[in-house]
Amino acid sequence: MTKNTKIIHKKESVAIIGAGVNGMFCAYYLLKKGYQVTVIDKNAEGLTSKNNAGLLTPSLTPAPKISINDVINALAGGAGPISISPRRVVADPIWFLKAAKYANDESQTQRIIDMGKDSLKLYTEFFDSEKIDADVKKGVAAFYSSKEEAKELSKKYNGKFIGEKTITHLGYNELHGGIIFKDEISINPVKLFAGLREKIIKLGAHMELGEEAKLYVRGGSVDYIQAGTKKIHADKYIVTAGSWSNSVLKSAKVNPYIEPARGFSILFSTNNKTIISTPALLEDYGIAVAQHSANLVRVTSFFELQGEDHNLKKKREEWLLNIIKTHLANYRNMRIIGKYYGFRPCTPNNIPVIGAAPEINNLFIATGQCRLGVTLAPITGKIISEMIDGKPSKKYKWLQNFVKN
Ligand SMILES: Cc1cc2nc3c(=O)[nH]c(=O)nc-3n(C[C@H](O)[C@H](O)[C@H](O)COP(=O)(O)OP(=O)(O)OC[C@H]3O[C@@H](n4cnc5c(N)ncnc54)[C@H](O)[C@@H]3O)c2cc1C
């Protein structure tokens, strides 16, 4: 060997189950650190990480509050954003009892808000350095029917209060108070998904798409992943399988305790008209509206705890369309061009499960981000990549405790 020969130490290999936004951000940070990464997904096209509202708004973490009346209404099949299937409650009453216990518990809220803010900084760095076009819009609003409620919440959430006149100017009707978060952003999730996938492939990720993966565990370690006919061996393994994480982790005897919460996105063309000039959450209804480009508006809603059911009831869709008809001044220019759904991976206590799996020495888990899964994806990827690199963040040590629950 000559004096000038460089010795390149190839870092370890990592295999990731789940090519959603969380799996891809884990891959992104690991690739940047020099790891060899394989990402496996049974669904080649993506689902939840494409079909969401795309609002990166950590300040709104505490909203919405779910009251006991909402739960009774949801169980009775009433109109509204929340729906709960009694069949699902019977199947796993403990999850629902725990969720009821934690519904209005704000003890961990500030930690999640801070985590979201750290993630937002990583998004800014990511978009600046990678030049991915995801229709990024700065400034997101939350609107309310009650001016007083908006005023009060603007103080609690540290946003700027705006009155009805300004709201009307932004393209919305019959909403009497709002809050603007000028530093929070909206993205087009379809473009983020595509840009991120292209980026990790460019960085060298090996993708195994279209086959269901199974973890094989032996003597306290993951031995390999079986995906179709392929056996994938790696030094370390990550499960970022969203709403399917419980079943993927069964062979490792870990239960992250995820319940899928379905939501819908409806896309509209706009006849090239500006419908709204600021993306917003209509908080009284749990509906989000964003105009990504000159001819594309996305409306999202529903939090449905009813398992992996794929049918949107006509009555519920009509409820949604009636509300946006009332509150979007330019609704007449909107034409439906697509309807999509996704499943938020939710824990009963609203705390994500991010960390090393207990008693399996080469397995890491990142799931349970629920309504904030896109917002928290970069920080999730960073936390996991630092753990794998043997330099775990002290700041996020608290998240690991929940893996054992
Ligand atoms: C309507 C709606 C609106 C939302 N709005 C927002 C929002 O505004 N802001 C926000 O931050 N979040 C939002 N969310 C939540 C967010 O979309 C999710 O939390 C996030 O996409 C979850 O990403 P993930 O990578 O963890 O999981 P997923 O995107 O579900 O990815 C997991 C992947 O694992 C794969 N997989 C599972 N099991 C296996 C297996 N055995 N073998 C191989 N592959 C497997 C799946 O196919 C899937 O592609 C919304 C969600 C919905 C539905």
The ligand as a Tripos MOL2 file, in Angstrom:
@<TRIPOS>MOLECULE
LIG
   53    58     1     0     0
SMALL
NO_CHARGES

@<TRIPOS>ATOM
      1 C1        -55.8240   12.6100    5.6240 C.3       1 LIG1
      2 C2        -54.5280   12.7160    6.3590 C.ar      1 LIG1
      3 C3        -54.0050   13.9730    6.6390 C.ar      1 LIG1
      4 C4        -52.7860   14.0890    7.2950 C.ar      1 LIG1
      5 N1        -52.2470   15.3330    7.4490 N.ar      1 LIG1
      6 C5        -51.0310   15.4750    8.0080 C.ar      1 LIG1
      7 C6        -50.4280   16.7580    8.1080 C.ar      1 LIG1
      8 O1        -50.9900   17.7650    7.6590 O.2       1 LIG1
      9 N2        -49.2090   16.8580    8.6760 N.ar      1 LIG1
     10 C7        -48.5500   15.7720    9.1800 C.ar      1 LIG1
     11 O2        -47.4640   15.9270    9.7170 O.2       1 LIG1
     12 N3        -49.0860   14.5340    9.0730 N.ar      1 LIG1
     13 C8        -50.3050   14.3550    8.5100 C.ar      1 LIG1
     14 N4        -50.8800   13.1160    8.4070 N.ar      1 LIG1
     15 C9        -50.1860   11.9580    9.0140 C.3       1 LIG1
     16 C10       -49.0730   11.4440    8.1400 C.3       1 LIG1
     17 O3        -49.4990   11.3230    6.8070 O.3       1 LIG1
     18 C11       -48.5850   10.0730    8.6380 C.3       1 LIG1
     19 O4        -48.3500   10.1120   10.0310 O.3       1 LIG1
     20 C12       -47.2800    9.6970    7.9430 C.3       1 LIG1
     21 O5        -47.4470    9.7210    6.5540 O.3       1 LIG1
     22 C13       -46.8190    8.3160    8.3840 C.3       1 LIG1
     23 O6        -45.6380    8.0460    7.6630 O.3       1 LIG1
     24 P1        -44.8550    6.7080    7.9130 P.3       1 LIG1
     25 O7        -43.6870    6.7130    7.0200 O.co2     1 LIG1
     26 O8        -44.6160    6.5200    9.3660 O.co2     1 LIG1
     27 O9        -45.9100    5.5620    7.5040 O.3       1 LIG1
     28 P2        -46.4950    5.1950    6.0710 P.3       1 LIG1
     29 O10       -46.5350    6.3310    5.1510 O.co2     1 LIG1
     30 O11       -47.7640    4.4600    6.3230 O.co2     1 LIG1
     31 O12       -45.4140    4.1780    5.5190 O.3       1 LIG1
     32 C14       -45.2700    2.8850    6.0570 C.3       1 LIG1
     33 C15       -44.9650    1.9800    4.8940 C.3       1 LIG1
     34 O13       -44.6610    0.6710    5.4050 O.3       1 LIG1
     35 C16       -45.0800   -0.2630    4.4310 C.3       1 LIG1
     36 N5        -45.2380   -1.5710    5.0670 N.ar      1 LIG1
     37 C17       -46.0380   -1.8790    6.1040 C.ar      1 LIG1
     38 N6        -45.9130   -3.1880    6.4010 N.ar      1 LIG1
     39 C18       -45.0180   -3.7140    5.5360 C.ar      1 LIG1
     40 C19       -44.4760   -5.0090    5.3380 C.ar      1 LIG1
     41 N7        -44.8050   -6.0410    6.1110 N.pl3     1 LIG1
     42 N8        -43.6000   -5.1850    4.3280 N.ar      1 LIG1
     43 C20       -43.2310   -4.1500    3.5270 C.ar      1 LIG1
     44 N9        -43.7180   -2.9000    3.6730 N.ar      1 LIG1
     45 C21       -44.5800   -2.6760    4.6770 C.ar      1 LIG1
     46 C22       -46.4110    0.3110    3.9430 C.3       1 LIG1
     47 O14       -46.7260   -0.2090    2.6770 O.3       1 LIG1
     48 C23       -46.1420    1.8010    3.9460 C.3       1 LIG1
     49 O15       -45.7740    2.2810    2.6630 O.3       1 LIG1
     50 C24       -52.0970   12.9430    7.7430 C.ar      1 LIG1
     51 C25       -52.6020   11.6760    7.4490 C.ar      1 LIG1
     52 C26       -53.8100   11.5520    6.7610 C.ar      1 LIG1
     53 C27       -54.3220   10.1840    6.4520 C.3       1 LIG1
@<TRIPOS>BOND
     1     1     2 1
     2     2     3 ar
     3     2    52 ar
     4     3     4 ar
     5     4     5 ar
     6     4    50 ar
     7     5     6 ar
     8     6     7 ar
     9     6    13 1
    10     7     8 2
    11     7     9 ar
    12     9    10 ar
    13    10    11 2
    14    10    12 ar
    15    12    13 ar
    16    13    14 ar
    17    14    15 1
    18    14    50 ar
    19    15    16 1
    20    16    17 1
    21    16    18 1
    22    18    19 1
    23    18    20 1
    24    20    21 1
    25    20    22 1
    26    22    23 1
    27    23    24 1
    28    24    25 2
    29    24    26 1
    30    24    27 1
    31    27    28 1
    32    28    29 2
    33    28    30 1
    34    28    31 1
    35    31    32 1
    36    32    33 1
    37    33    34 1
    38    33    48 1
    39    34    35 1
    40    35    36 1
    41    35    46 1
    42    36    37 ar
    43    36    45 ar
    44    37    38 ar
    45    38    39 ar
    46    39    40 ar
    47    39    45 ar
    48    40    41 1
    49    40    42 ar
    50    42    43 ar
    51    43    44 ar
    52    44    45 ar
    53    46    47 1
    54    46    48 1
    55    48    49 1
    56    50    51 ar
    57    51    52 ar
    58    52    53 1
@<TRIPOS>SUBSTRUCTURE
     1 LIG1         1 GROUP 0 **** ****
